[in-house]
Amino acid sequence: MADLTKRKIKDMKEVKFRQAFTSSGRVMLAGKDAEQNEALVWQAESGETVLHTKAAGSPFVNIKGEEKSSVKDIKEAAVFCAKYSRDWKKSHGDVEIHVFLKKDIFKEKGMNLGAFGVKKFKKVIIKKKVLGDFEKREKKDQLLKEALE
């Protein structure tokens, strides 16, 4: 993939983000590495909700759509973000997620690929039990899917 720090991705088909849907049907996109996080932030629209863990080492998650994200959508996206974070993989404890709008993200010269600053954000704590339950459901769904194939 071309150097994403020098241009905005116009054809997002070349980037294979993780993708999931909220229970209300909103699309959630998540980066898999620093390069994809860079692309994900660039493709987000000004008023869209973006999430990232407090600690480094997680995907940026973008809830797509012009309408304001509901509390339920944000909580579901926060679980999605936390599940793929280094913080969860290392500690299996509660994970703090920062929630902000694309318009509040900035990038200064010298920041690493996939790293951004945020002007203002809200905090959401995803509890260990919620993440553990989510992983169990995910495994159960995968086994059922494999059994039906």
PAMIMAR-349215 format. One record per residue (C-alpha): residue in three letters; chain; x, y, z negated. Coordinates in nm, 4 decimals, padded with zeros to 6 digits. Layout:
% residues N
ATOM residuo cadena        u        v        w
ATOM     ALA      A        X        Y        Z
...
This chain:
% residues 149
ATOM residuo cadena        u        v        w
ATOM     MET      A  00.0000  00.0000  00.0000
ATOM     ALA      A  00.1232  00.3506  00.0779
ATOM     ASP      A  00.2536  00.5824 -00.1936
ATOM     LEU      A -00.0646  00.6870 -00.3733
ATOM     THR      A  00.0934  00.9827 -00.5544
ATOM     LYS      A  00.1341  01.1701 -00.2242
ATOM     ARG      A -00.2090  01.1242 -00.0712
ATOM     LYS      A -00.5661  01.0624 -00.1638
ATOM     ILE      A -00.6941  00.7233 -00.0514
ATOM     LYS      A -00.9545  00.7817  00.2182
ATOM     ASP      A -01.0346  00.4227  00.3018
ATOM     MET      A -01.0864  00.2492 -00.0330
ATOM     LYS      A -01.1430 -00.0836  00.1450
ATOM     GLU      A -00.7678 -00.1403  00.1283
ATOM     VAL      A -00.7794 -00.1413 -00.2537
ATOM     LYS      A -00.9295 -00.4477 -00.4243
ATOM     PHE      A -01.0383 -00.3107 -00.7614
ATOM     ARG      A -01.1939 -00.5313 -01.0260
ATOM     GLN      A -01.5654 -00.4808 -00.9928
ATOM     ALA      A -01.8642 -00.5437 -01.2181
ATOM     PHE      A -02.2131 -00.4076 -01.2700
ATOM     THR      A -02.3778 -00.2603 -01.5757
ATOM     SER      A -02.7111 -00.4077 -01.6827
ATOM     SER      A -02.8770 -00.1043 -01.5185
ATOM     GLY      A -02.7075 -00.1899 -01.1864
ATOM     ARG      A -02.4337  00.0775 -01.1854
ATOM     VAL      A -02.1067 -00.0249 -01.0192
ATOM     MET      A -01.7955 -00.0270 -01.2377
ATOM     LEU      A -01.4520 -00.0272 -01.0770
ATOM     ALA      A -01.1300 -00.1026 -01.2671
ATOM     GLY      A -00.7645 -00.0888 -01.1684
ATOM     LYS      A -00.5462 -00.3982 -01.2007
ATOM     ASP      A -00.2110 -00.2173 -01.2319
ATOM     ALA      A -00.0573  00.1323 -01.2338
ATOM     GLU      A -00.0877  00.1719 -00.8562
ATOM     GLN      A -00.4552  00.0761 -00.8593
ATOM     ASN      A -00.5198  00.3025 -01.1593
ATOM     GLU      A -00.3747  00.5884 -00.9561
ATOM     ALA      A -00.6028  00.5048 -00.6626
ATOM     LEU      A -00.9046  00.4605 -00.8894
ATOM     VAL      A -00.8652  00.8053 -01.0431
ATOM     TRP      A -00.8203  00.9640 -00.6997
ATOM     GLN      A -01.1362  00.8031 -00.5605
ATOM     ALA      A -01.3580  00.9008 -00.8563
ATOM     GLU      A -01.5945  01.1936 -00.7967
ATOM     SER      A -01.5822  01.5050 -01.0176
ATOM     GLY      A -01.8868  01.4262 -01.2345
ATOM     GLU      A -01.8358  01.0502 -01.2621
ATOM     THR      A -01.7515  00.8827 -01.5923
ATOM     VAL      A -01.4019  00.7380 -01.6348
ATOM     LEU      A -01.2704  00.5315 -01.9269
ATOM     HIS      A -00.9302  00.4207 -02.0571
ATOM     THR      A -00.8012  00.2813 -02.3845
ATOM     LYS      A -00.6316  00.5121 -02.6330
ATOM     ALA      A -00.3188  00.2966 -02.5994
ATOM     ALA      A -00.1270  00.2631 -02.2747
ATOM     GLY      A -00.1680 -00.0541 -02.0740
ATOM     SER      A -00.5276 -00.0773 -01.9644
ATOM     PRO      A -00.7278 -00.0305 -01.6512
ATOM     PHE      A -00.8944  00.2985 -01.5786
ATOM     VAL      A -01.2638  00.2184 -01.5322
ATOM     ASN      A -01.4929  00.4339 -01.3168
ATOM     ILE      A -01.8723  00.4178 -01.3459
ATOM     LYS      A -01.9885  00.5083 -00.9964
ATOM     GLY      A -02.2825  00.7373 -00.9279
ATOM     GLU      A -02.3825  01.0998 -00.9392
ATOM     GLU      A -02.6278  01.0673 -01.2289
ATOM     LYS      A -02.5047  01.0966 -01.5858
ATOM     SER      A -02.3984  00.7617 -01.7331
ATOM     SER      A -02.6265  00.6300 -02.0075
ATOM     VAL      A -02.4936  00.5363 -02.3510
ATOM     LYS      A -02.5598  00.1707 -02.2646
ATOM     ASP      A -02.3658  00.1977 -01.9343
ATOM     ILE      A -02.0743  00.3610 -02.1169
ATOM     LYS      A -02.0665  00.0884 -02.3844
ATOM     GLU      A -02.0725 -00.1851 -02.1198
ATOM     ALA      A -01.7939 -00.0121 -01.9236
ATOM     ALA      A -01.5951  00.0285 -02.2464
ATOM     VAL      A -01.6157 -00.3473 -02.3098
ATOM     PHE      A -01.5045 -00.4069 -01.9486
ATOM     CYS      A -01.2095 -00.1689 -02.0004
ATOM     ALA      A -01.1099 -00.3161 -02.3376
ATOM     LYS      A -01.1305 -00.6753 -02.2142
ATOM     TYR      A -00.8499 -00.6181 -01.9631
ATOM     SER      A -00.6350 -00.4011 -02.1928
ATOM     ARG      A -00.2951 -00.4862 -02.3341
ATOM     ASP      A -00.4268 -00.3724 -02.6734
ATOM     TRP      A -00.6910 -00.6532 -02.6754
ATOM     LYS      A -00.4551 -00.9157 -02.5341
ATOM     LYS      A -00.1931 -00.8440 -02.8014
ATOM     SER      A -00.4021 -00.7850 -03.1133
ATOM     HIS      A -00.7489 -00.9330 -03.0519
ATOM     GLY      A -00.8726 -00.6529 -03.2774
ATOM     ASP      A -01.0950 -00.3469 -03.2330
ATOM     VAL      A -01.0059 -00.1344 -02.9277
ATOM     GLU      A -01.0449  00.2432 -02.9044
ATOM     ILE      A -01.1687  00.3619 -02.5653
ATOM     HIS      A -01.1627  00.7214 -02.4432
ATOM     VAL      A -01.4555  00.8313 -02.2242
ATOM     PHE      A -01.4289  01.1391 -02.0018
ATOM     LEU      A -01.5336  01.2871 -01.6708
ATOM     LYS      A -01.3130  01.2853 -01.3617
ATOM     LYS      A -01.3080  01.6672 -01.3677
ATOM     ASP      A -01.1265  01.6529 -01.7057
ATOM     ILE      A -00.8346  01.4452 -01.5709
ATOM     PHE      A -00.5099  01.6103 -01.4679
ATOM     LYS      A -00.1725  01.4968 -01.3376
ATOM     GLU      A  00.1461  01.6937 -01.3983
ATOM     LYS      A  00.4671  01.6658 -01.2046
ATOM     GLY      A  00.6866  01.3948 -01.3534
ATOM     MET      A  00.4020  01.1778 -01.4901
ATOM     ASN      A  00.4451  00.8096 -01.4127
ATOM     LEU      A  00.2384  00.6284 -01.1539
ATOM     GLY      A -00.1005  00.5472 -01.3084
ATOM     ALA      A -00.0540  00.7944 -01.5969
ATOM     PHE      A -00.2782  01.0987 -01.6411
ATOM     GLY      A -00.3666  01.3605 -01.8974
ATOM     VAL      A -00.7213  01.4288 -02.0127
ATOM     LYS      A -00.8524  01.7696 -02.1252
ATOM     LYS      A -01.1427  01.6415 -02.3367
ATOM     PHE      A -01.2831  01.3004 -02.4189
ATOM     LYS      A -01.5138  01.1088 -02.6506
ATOM     LYS      A -01.4126  00.7992 -02.8455
ATOM     VAL      A -01.5864  00.4626 -02.8425
ATOM     ILE      A -01.4662  00.1788 -03.0644
ATOM     ILE      A -01.5255 -00.1689 -02.9246
ATOM     LYS      A -01.5354 -00.4173 -03.2091
ATOM     LYS      A -01.3427 -00.7432 -03.2045
ATOM     LYS      A -01.6648 -00.9462 -03.2341
ATOM     VAL      A -01.8203 -00.7764 -02.9292
ATOM     LEU      A -01.5134 -00.8529 -02.7181
ATOM     GLY      A -01.4968 -01.2116 -02.8423
ATOM     ASP      A -01.8660 -01.2656 -02.7620
ATOM     PHE      A -01.8158 -01.1098 -02.4170
ATOM     GLU      A -01.5282 -01.3484 -02.3391
ATOM     LYS      A -01.7337 -01.6500 -02.4530
ATOM     ARG      A -02.0252 -01.5483 -02.2271
ATOM     GLU      A -01.7840 -01.4927 -01.9393
ATOM     LYS      A -01.6343 -01.8422 -01.9809
ATOM     LYS      A -01.9806 -01.9973 -02.0054
ATOM     ASP      A -02.0924 -01.8148 -01.6878
ATOM     GLN      A -01.7793 -01.9316 -01.5041
ATOM     LEU      A -01.8349 -02.2952 -01.6042
ATOM     LEU      A -02.1963 -02.2761 -01.4898
ATOM     LYS      A -02.0902 -02.1207 -01.1597
ATOM     GLU      A -01.8327 -02.3979 -01.1025
ATOM     ALA      A -02.0898 -02.6663 -01.1866
ATOM     LEU      A -02.3301 -02.5253 -00.9280
ATOM     GLU      A -02.0721 -02.5158 -00.6483
